[in-house]
Amino acid sequence: MSYYAFIGALEQGFVYGLMVLGVYLTFRVLEFPDLTVDGSLPLGAAVASVSITAGVPPYLAIFLAMGAGFLAGMVTGILNTKFKILHLLASILTMIALYSVNIRIMGRPNMTLLGKPTVLDPLEAMGMAPSLAPLALFGTIAVVIVCLLIWFLHTEWGQSMLATGDNRQMITSQGVNTHIVIILGVGLSNSLVALSGALVCQSQGAADVNMGVGTIVAGLASVIVGETVFGHRGVIRPLIAALLGSIVYRLAIALALGLELGAFSVTPSDLNLITAVLVVIALVSPQIKSKVLSRANS
Amino acid sequence: MAQLRVLIAAVVLVLLSATTALAQDYTISVSQIVEHPALDATRQGFMDYLKEQGLEVEYNVHIAQGNIATANQIANQIMDEGPDLVLAIATPTAQACAQRIRNIPVLAAAVTDFVGAGLVKSMEEPGANVTGLTDMTPMDQHMELMLEFVPDAKAVGVIYNAGEDNSVSLVKYLREEAKKKGVKLEEATIQNSSGVLQAARSLVGKVQAIYIPTDNTVVTALESAMKVAHENAIPLFSGDTDSVERGTLASLGFDYYNMGRQTGAMAYRILKEEANPGEMPVETLQELSLWVNLDAAEKMGVTIPESVLERADTVLE
């Protein structure tokens, strides 16, 4: 892997890292497997691209996208808590509904942003190279969001979110309305996913209704890789691990894209397989290491 | 820390194993959204043409497996490879390349709406480093072909993925042509290839012919639509000739292999004659060929009109 591929993987790791942080909030903090993300990522992109095309400044557009993502997440939360629909099913329902909604928002399945103003313009105007600007911006945003989430999880609201995932009965008996916590928590998660989508479409040059396919897979893989490689104890560490996990996941794909194994030819169609194998290696290597260490010690 | 060391070791290993290009005239990087017959044929036609012209080309072929995040990473990968030219196949991959790659010529193929996708300023003067070949089907001629088979058709059905930008553009034109001819257009939309069977069944009884545009999702599950056409004796037409080979009745096409060849000719002009892509108009396919499938006609209970048989370029038994 060389320069651009490495820079590109870092950039994608950060920008999709925002989505991974959202997935972490639902999957690990709330214990709520949320498939809404496959729809809320393109939702963020759709809202951002329509807003930008309509003349809204790009930085404002990403907040509109986050608002839309928050609403989408709330729908899933309400379907689950108020209508007693199983969390997986509730999120799938929102996800498939968003497919149609996203086409409605854009008026077509693909909306171009090529040649339109983007959040990257100020950086490029300052003379930053087009390959570095997204890395700098997305990296900064991701770090800021991680800091905000660390702060948030230490507030009373954040604590009740953690407690809702840990032991719902206990927290209910203490008088916390877990329904509201879940609704707002899933909303918050999807606002981060939509933020990710709003930034992705600006670096990709277009919003596309199919861009969310596989988001949850990438999100879960990143969360789990992050936990395995960088640890999962406490409140602060797993958040940072989720972001780093996203970077490792994208590095794995970049490796798979540039892989050459001498005489054994890897065909382009092997990409998904190689990526899966690389992620599996990342997942099992700590276990193997601990086994080897414990044998060496005994 | 140990994991980090393993990671760094892996990175170094790959860096070392990446062999440098051998003595070739040119390198071309290809970014393709998914593998399916039409897109693969485009790539093959492109490669064959340049080979026949005597160009020694090394290709780096990347396929995003339908994933837009990967398409972005591929665009970065291509920046690394620093090729002489980029071939981007299908709209999302072309957009990802156009956004990232600013100083290498990018040829886009299998894109229907170049202007709508933001790839070029205008079809005549693309303006930047991106141009290519549009696969906009001549919908007027396709409509006329269908009506030649079924002159008294009241309604024609179309199956497409409402999430594919290319298809939405195509159906827009088909709708206009249907209106001109006084035919009703029944639209059945799907989200993924497993919906094709149901979509085809929903058209039974309502239409006298079914049209499958060059839609990536529908074409992958063409057999489902064929099954319905056979069972209900409905003539099934397609936007591409590869599908005629698979069993649709007829098409006026638009052979993706030829499209690849014509794109290859554009690449030749850029590589050998130093043509500027910004000044090369987006081309449309010059050769259209009429394909009919006799076996399909029998299975669908359709008689192929003499006028069609006479001028057919390819008659499949």
Boltz contact constraints between the chains, C-beta under 6 A:
constraints:
  - contact:
      token1: [A, 1]
      token2: [B, 11]
      max_distance: 6.0
  - contact:
      token1: [A, 1]
      token2: [B, 14]
      max_distance: 6.0
  - contact:
      token1: [A, 2]
      token2: [B, 80]
      max_distance: 6.0
  - contact:
      token1: [A, 4]
      token2: [B, 76]
      max_distance: 6.0
  - contact:
      token1: [A, 4]
      token2: [B, 79]
      max_distance: 6.0
  - contact:
      token1: [A, 4]
      token2: [B, 80]
      max_distance: 6.0
  - contact:
      token1: [A, 5]
      token2: [B, 76]
      max_distance: 6.0
  - contact:
      token1: [A, 5]
      token2: [B, 77]
      max_distance: 6.0
  - contact:
      token1: [A, 5]
      token2: [B, 80]
      max_distance: 6.0
  - contact:
      token1: [A, 8]
      token2: [B, 73]
      max_distance: 6.0
  - contact:
      token1: [A, 8]
      token2: [B, 76]
      max_distance: 6.0
  - contact:
      token1: [A, 12]
      token2: [B, 73]
      max_distance: 6.0
  - contact:
      token1: [A, 108]
      token2: [B, 168]
      max_distance: 6.0
  - contact:
      token1: [A, 109]
      token2: [B, 163]
      max_distance: 6.0
  - contact:
      token1: [A, 109]
      token2: [B, 165]
      max_distance: 6.0
  - contact:
      token1: [A, 109]
      token2: [B, 168]
      max_distance: 6.0
  - contact:
      token1: [A, 110]
      token2: [B, 165]
      max_distance: 6.0
  - contact:
      token1: [A, 112]
      token2: [B, 117]
      max_distance: 6.0
  - contact:
      token1: [A, 112]
      token2: [B, 118]
      max_distance: 6.0
  - contact:
      token1: [A, 114]
      token2: [B, 98]
      max_distance: 6.0
  - contact:
      token1: [A, 114]
      token2: [B, 118]
      max_distance: 6.0
  - contact:
      token1: [A, 204]
      token2: [B, 72]
      max_distance: 6.0
  - contact:
      token1: [A, 204]
      token2: [B, 96]
      max_distance: 6.0
  - contact:
      token1: [A, 204]
      token2: [B, 99]
      max_distance: 6.0
  - contact:
      token1: [A, 205]
      token2: [B, 95]
      max_distance: 6.0
  - contact:
      token1: [A, 205]
      token2: [B, 98]
      max_distance: 6.0
  - contact:
      token1: [A, 205]
      token2: [B, 99]
      max_distance: 6.0
  - contact:
      token1: [A, 206]
      token2: [B, 95]
      max_distance: 6.0
  - contact:
      token1: [A, 208]
      token2: [B, 92]
      max_distance: 6.0
  - contact:
      token1: [A, 209]
      token2: [B, 163]
      max_distance: 6.0
  - contact:
      token1: [A, 210]
      token2: [B, 163]
      max_distance: 6.0
  - contact:
      token1: [A, 211]
      token2: [B, 68]
      max_distance: 6.0
  - contact:
      token1: [A, 214]
      token2: [B, 67]
      max_distance: 6.0
  - contact:
      token1: [A, 229]
      token2: [B, 3]
      max_distance: 6.0
  - contact:
      token1: [A, 253]
      token2: [B, 73]
      max_distance: 6.0
  - contact:
      token1: [A, 254]
      token2: [B, 73]
      max_distance: 6.0
  - contact:
      token1: [A, 255]
      token2: [B, 14]
      max_distance: 6.0
  - contact:
      token1: [A, 257]
      token2: [B, 77]
      max_distance: 6.0
  - contact:
      token1: [A, 260]
      token2: [B, 17]
      max_distance: 6.0
  - contact:
      token1: [A, 260]
      token2: [B, 18]
      max_distance: 6.0
  - contact:
      token1: [A, 268]
      token2: [B, 61]
      max_distance: 6.0
  - contact:
      token1: [A, 268]
      token2: [B, 62]
      max_distance: 6.0
  - contact:
      token1: [A, 268]
      token2: [B, 63]
      max_distance: 6.0
  - contact:
      token1: [A, 269]
      token2: [B, 35]
      max_distance: 6.0
  - contact:
      token1: [A, 271]
      token2: [B, 65]
      max_distance: 6.0
  - contact:
      token1: [A, 272]
      token2: [B, 65]
      max_distance: 6.0
